[in-house]
Amino acid sequence: MLQASVDIDTGEALTERQKAVLDAALRLLVEEGDQLTMTAVARRASCSKETLYKWFGDRDGLLTATVQWQASKVRVPPVDGKGLTLASLTVSLARFASDWLKVISSDTSIALNRVAIGRAGPIRRKDGNDDLGAIVLENGRFALARRLKPVLEAGRQAGLLEFSDAEAAFRTFFGLVARDVQIRLLLGDRLELTDAAIGGDAVRATQQFLALYGAKTGPQGPLEPDDLRSSRPEI
């Protein structure tokens, strides 16, 4: 399977052709839900089923790769642990929050999560397929935590954040960013999530997080949504 030989977690090891195939699979998930088949993906992506089996192993391998590819779109701007400042930490957290909200509110993520919820369970399914709920957790939420926790730890080591448990701090940040947005979208609520609204929500969530976990000095002045574009570190 592809995920055994390359790192899809960041999307950097995928070829452009593989990315196009995964995007085709995501579009089909939006249209067909759990009825997704290797034949349909091969037809939509204009490739052979043999190629799909070579890259992904089987249908569950393809679904796993689509989860990893979708989650890889939430990136953490690199931070310099030695030269980390409150301003650069704030921008990094807000950029992450903005990307996160854009991904979880997309039609593809909503469709993927609906399929995962329908196939979630504590044990291996009777049909022999892996639990997609566990796949989504491992390659979605848990993978994102692995990306952001080092940033939080760097903030603590730099004296900018104060917490005793990185997982608890991450869960707080997760709650402040996601709020009830994801569950409402999954239940069919048509939220108006423009780029401006997402940017504003990301900034507010970051400032709320810093108010809870920031070292005693707190954030140095308000951050505006436009700052996400003008102050984003180069990657």
N, C-alpha and C positions, 0 to 999 in steps of 0.2 A: 504494500500500500504506500501511497505517496508520502503520507505523514510519518512513515517510519524512516524515510530516507532524506527528507528535506524539512526545513523549519517553516511551516506555514504560519506559525504564531505571529510572525511579523510581516508575512507576505513577500519578503525580500528574495526568497529563494525560488519563487514561482516564476515561470516564464510568462511572457505576455499571452501566449496561446492558452496556457493553463488558467490564467486569470480570466480570460474570455469565456472559457468553458464553465468556470465556477459562477461567473456572472449570469450565464445562460441558465444554469441550474437554479440560481436564486430567483430569476424571473419566472421560471416554471413553477417554483414553490408558491409564488404569489398567485399564479393563475390556477394551479391544480392542487395545491396543498399536499396531503399525504399520498396522492395518486402519482407522485413523481416516479418515473421509471428511467432506467439507463437508456432505453430505446428513445424516449422522448428527449432526453438531454442530448444524446448523440445527434438526433435530427435537428434540434434547435441550434446546437453549436457547430453543425456541419463537420462532424468528425465520426469516426467509427466506434462501435461499442468496444471493440478490441482495445482501442486506445484508452477508453475510459477505464476498462478493467486493468490495463497495465499501470495506469497512473494511480487509481484509487482503490483497486482491489474488488470492491463490490458496491452495492447501493449504499450501505451504511458507511463505507469508507468515503464515498462521495459526499454524503450528508455531513460527515465529520469535517471534511475539507471545506465545505461551504460555510460551516460555523466558524472555523478558524479564519477563513478568508474575510468573512464579515467582521469578526472581532478585530482583525489586524488593522482595520480602518480607524480604530481609536488609538491614536499614537500619543506617546508621552514625549514632549519636547525635551531634549537632553538638558540636564542641569550640571553645572560644575560644582561638585561637592565642596571644593576648597574655596571657590569664589562665589558661592551661593549667597544671594541677597534676598531680602524679603520681596523685592520687586520681581526678580526673576522666578522665585518660587511661586508667587501669586499668578504670574502669567502662565507658568507651566500647569498649575492646577486648573486654572480657568480654561486653558486650551483643551486639556484633557476632558473637562466637564462638557465643553461645547461639542467636541467630537463625539463623546459618549451619547449625548442627547440626540444628535443628528442620526447616529446609527440606530439607537433603540426605537426612534420614532419613524424610521423608514418603513416603507411597505414590505421590503424584503425581510427585515428583522421581525416585524409583526407576524408575517406568514410563517417564518421559521420557528418562532416561539410557539405559535398555535399548534403547529405540527408536533413540536417537542412535548408540549403539555399533554396532547392526546396520546403520546407514546411513552409518557413518563411512568416509572414504576420502580419498586424497590428490588426487583429481581429480573433476571433475563427473561425476555418475552417468550411465550410459548412457540412463536413462529421462528425462534432462533435468532432474531435480530437483536442487536444491542439496544439498550435503553437510550433513546435520543435525548431524553431529559438530562441524563447524566453526561452525555456528550456535550450538550449545550452549556451545562454548568462548568464542566472542566475546561472547555475551550472558549467559553464566553466570560462569565463572571469571574471565575477563578483565575483565568489567564490575565484578565485586566487587573486583578488584584496583584498578581505577580509583577506586573509592569509598574504599577503606581507605588507600591510599598517602598521600593528603594528610594523614590523621590521623597516620600514622607520621612524615611529614616535619615536621608541626607539633611532634610530640614531640621530634624531633631538634633543631629550631630552639629549643625551649624548654630544651634541655639535659637532657632526661629520658631520651632514647634515644641510643645510639651505634651507627651503622652507616654504611657507605660506599655501599651499594647498596640502594635501597628495594625493588627487585624481589626481591633475595635475602632481605631481611628479611620481605617478605610471604610468600614461599614457605616460610620457616621457620615463620611463624605458621600458614599453611595446613596444614602437616604436623603441627604440634602439636595443632591443633583437629580435623582430620579423621582423623588416624591411619589405621587400617585399617577404619574404620567404613563408609565408602561402598562399598568393594569387597566387604566381607562382605555388606552388604545387597543389592548387585547380584547376588551369587551365591546369594542365598536364605537367608542366615543370619537367624534371627529374634531379633534383639537386643532386649533390654528397655530401651528408651530413654524413661524417664519424664522429666517436666519437671525433677524433682529431680536425676536422673542427668545430664541435659544441662547443667543449671546448674552442677553440680559439675565436670563435664568442662571447661566453658567457663572456669571460674575457674582450674582447674589449668593449662590451656593458656596462659592469660594470664600467670599467675605464672611459668611455665616460660619464656615468651617474654621477660618482663622480666628474669629471671635471666640470660638470654643477651645481651640487647640493652639492658638498662637502664643508665643512667649509674651511676657507681660507688656512689651511695648505695643503689640498689635500691629495691624497693617498700617503702612505709612501712606495714608490718603486713599481715597476711593479709586477703584479701577473701573474704567468705562469699557463697554463692549468694543469700541474702536481700538482700544489698547491691545486687544487680542491680535489684531492684524499688524499694528505698527510695532509692537514689542515682542512678537513671537520670535524665539531663538531660531537661527538657521539650522535646518536639518537636511 
